[in-house]
């Protein structure tokens, strides 16, 4: 859970005025320049550390060496209750916040700014494991068939949703695609294979295949939907010499579709399809992984498709399918109860 938009500038302004901020800013520069962290990662770290710096400044802390275990533990308690005026964070968000704090303290200790790392002694909140929520196959079918194929935006929405379900890609990965990332591979005796180059976390790239229905939806969009949306950019600029956007998925102005707009497409389409289950940016990603494993796919294949660095991350989906099996058994077997 993130802070409300109105709260972010308050913490940012307070942090920027703090004596400790130059030390924090040096760490953020290290992440950007030396570690090559993505824009999303940097934004997350900056948001977390602005709130942390504002808290420390209120405690009279002006240098990294003054921070001890008590300060960090007190801060963790503060963000979980919202005592600093920000959003009260749930355990998973608080754990992420602590990870940001640990990162800056490790850096300060390694660079000799502090004699030790007090954050290493602070235990992270214990997380209750929540299983990813996946839609049923019927719900996914209704969702994918809901957008109208009679208008450019409908063609785009269907292509976007088909792509997300076919590949398990994150929404941020989908909106970051360019047209040149789509590759057709001709094969003897087949209709050909369509592969898409997806850039994930840490700028790691992977090639993901598209199934027949996703290929058709994407082809319809590229033929009849995207050209109409691209033309909107020319009309709005009043110049035919304007360079067209390379983005695969365009908005109604002919520019790259944002992550927030793509999420809105998912939510609105789910509502139109009569889906009452809660949907999130990861809903189709979870559904793709769960349905693949239910269908007998190898976990390593799913790991590669989703772009997980470790198979341990992918194994959460095996628990989803096991839980589904348990529920069906309990419902259907005459001697289950």
N, C-alpha and C positions, 0 to 999 in steps of 0.2 A: 504494500500500500504506500503510495507516495503522498507528499504533502499537497494541500490545496494550492492552486495557482497563486492565490493572494498571499500565502505564507512564504513562498519561496523567495520573493524579493526582500522580505523582511529579514530573513536569516542571511541572505546574501549581502545586504547592505550592512548589517551588524558585523558580519565576518570581515568584510573589506575594510572596516574601520578598526579592527582589532590589531593589537601589536603582534599577535601570533600569526597573522595571515600571510606575511611574506614567506614564512617557513612552510606553510601549507601550499602556497602557490608554487613553491619550488618543487614540491613533490608532484603536483599536478603537471608541471612542465616536464618532469622526469617521465611520467606516464605517457605523455603525448610525444615527446621527442625520442627518448631512448627505448621505451617499451613499445611504442607504436600502437597504443591502445586506440580502439575505435571511438568515434564521436559519441556513440551511445554510452559506452563505458565511462568515458571522461565526464559526460554530463551527470551520470549517476554518482560517481565519486565526488564531483564538485558539490552536488546537492547535499550529499551526506556530510561532507566535511565543512560546508558552510554552517550547517546546523551545529556540528560539533564545536567549531571554533567560536560561534556565538555563545554557546553554553560555557565554554572555558573562559571566555572573556568576562562573562558575568561573575565568574568565580575569582577574577583577578589574576588569571594566568597570562603571562606575557612571553614565556619562552618554553620550548619543549621539555627542558630539563626539570621544570617545576611540576610536571604532570605525573601523578602516581596512580597506583591501582584504584585507590578510592575515588579519584576523579572520574575514571573511566566507568567504574561500576555505578557511580551516581548518575552518570550520563545515560547509561543503558536503562536504568530505572526511570529516568526522566522521559526518554522517548517512548517507553512502553505505556506511560501514563498520560503523556501529552502535557506535563507540568510546565514545559517551556512555551506553551502556546501553540505548538505545532500539532500535527496529527498524532494521536496515540497509535503506535505501530504494533501490529500483531507480531507473533514470535518469529515468523519467517522474515518479515521486513526488518525487524530488530536485529536478527542474525546477519542480514545483509549489511545493515548499517555498521555493525561491529566489525565486519570484514573490511570495510573501508577504513575504519579507525585503526585496525591492526596493520593495514598496509602502510599508512603514513608513519606509524611508530616503528615498524620494521625498517623503513627507509631512514628515519632519523637515527636509529641505533647503528645501522650499517655505515652511515655517512659521518658518524662521530658527533652528531648533534646532541645525543644523549648517551649516558653511560650504560644504560640497559633499556630493555623493552618492557614497560609495565603492562602493555596490552596483552602480552603473551600469557599473563597470569589470570586474565579475566575469562571465565567460562562463558561460552555462547549459550543462548537460550536453548533449552531442549525442544526440538521440533516434534510435534505430533505428525506422523506421516499421513498425508492426505493423498488418496489415489486420484490420478488424473480423471477428469470426467470426459467420457466419450459419448457421442451420439450413437444411436442404433443405426443399422444400415438403412432402415426405412426412413428414419429422420434425415439422414444424409441425402438420400435420394430426393426427398421432398425439398430439401434446401437447395440442391443443385439444379432442380428443375423449376424453381420459383422465378428466377429473373426472366424478363421478357426478351425474346430474341428479335423483337420488332424494332428495337431502338439501339443506338450505339452504346449507351450506358448499360443497357441490359445485356448486350453481348459481352461487354467488358466484365460485368459482375459475374456472369456465368463462367467466363474463362478464368477469372481470378479464383473463384471458389473451387472450380474443377482442378485448377493447378494446385491449390493448397491441399486438397484432399488426396490428389494423385501422388504428390511428392512428400507430404508431411513437412513442407517448408514453413518456416516462421513467416509471419506477415511482413516483418521488416525485411526479410530476404526476398520476398515476392515483389514488394514495391521498389526494391533496389535493382531489379532486373532491367537490362537493356534489351532491345530487339536482337542485337547481335549475340546475346547469350543463348538464343534458341538455335539448335543445330539439328538438321535433318541428316540422318545417316542412311544411305541407300544400301539395301541388302538384297542379294539375289534370291528371288522366289518369295519375297515378302513385300509388304506395302511400305517398308522403311521404318526406321526407328527415330523417334524424336528425343533428343537429349537436351537438357537445359543446364547451363553452368550457373550454379548457385554459389554466392559468396556469403559464408556464414560468419560466426564469431571469430575474432582474430584474423579476419580477412582470409580464412581458409576456404578454398574452393572445392566443390565436389560436383560431379556430373550426375544428374538424376533423370530417370526415364519418365516419359509420359505414356499413360495408357491410351487406348483407342478413343475413349470418350473425351478425355482431357485434350487429346490432339485435335479432335473435331471442334471442341469449344474454342480452343486457342486459334485454330485456323479460321473459323468463322469471324472471330474478333479481329484478327489481323487483316482479313479480306474486306469486311464491311463495317466493322466498328471503329477500329483505331484510326483509319484514314479520315473518317468524319470528325473524330475528336481532334486529330492533328490539324485539320483545317480550321478548327475553332481558334487555335493559337494564331494562325495567319490573319484571320478576320479581326481578332481582338487587337493585334499589333498594327494592323493597317499596312503591313509591308510583306510582300511575298518573298523578300530576301532574308527574312528572319530564319535562323537555323532551327529546324524542327527538333523537338526533344528526342533523345535516344531512348527514353524510357519505354519499357514494354507496356506497362499499364498507365494510361493517361487519365487525368480528370477532365471535367467538362470544359476547362479552359485550354486543354491541350498540353498541360504540363504534367510533370510526374505526380502520380497519385501518392498522397501521404499515408503514413502508417495509421494515423487517426481516422482518415477517410475510409481506408480499407477495413478497419475494425467496424466503422459505422455501416459499411456495406453488409458485413457479416450479420450484425445485430438486426438491421432492418429486414434483411432477407429471411432470417430465421423467424422473425415476427410474421412476415407475410406468408411463410410456409406453415404457420400454425404450430411451431415448435415451442413448447412451454419450458423445456429444460434451459438452464442458464447457459449462455454461450460466452466465450471469451476469445481473445486473439489466438489462443492455443487450441481451441476446440477441435478444429479439423486436423491439426497436427496429432492430437491425442487419438482422434478417431481413426486416422490413417494407420498409426502404429498398432492400435488395439485390433483393428480388423485384419491387418496383415498377419499378426501372430495368431489370431483366431483361425485364420485360413491356412496356417501351417508354415508361415515364413520363418526362416532361420533368424535368430536374434541378431546375429552378426550382420545380416543383410539389412535389417531394420536400423541397426546402429549406423551403418554406412549411409543409408538413405536420409536419416534424420540429421546426420552430421554430428553425432555425439562423440566427444573425444574418448570417452570410456564406455565400455559395455555396461558398467554398473549403472549408469544413468538410464540406459535403455531397459534394464531389468525391471524397473518399476512397472512397465507395461505387462510383464508376465504376471505380476501380482493382480493387475486389473482383470486379466482373463481368468486367473484362478478364482478371484472373488466372484466373477460372473458365473463360473462353473458351480461354485458352492451354492449360490443363490438359486440357480436353476435346479440343482440336485435337491435342495431343501424343499423346493416347491413341487417338484414332479415325482420324486421317489416315494413310493408308498410306505417305506420304513425309514424315512430320513428323520422323522421327528420322534 
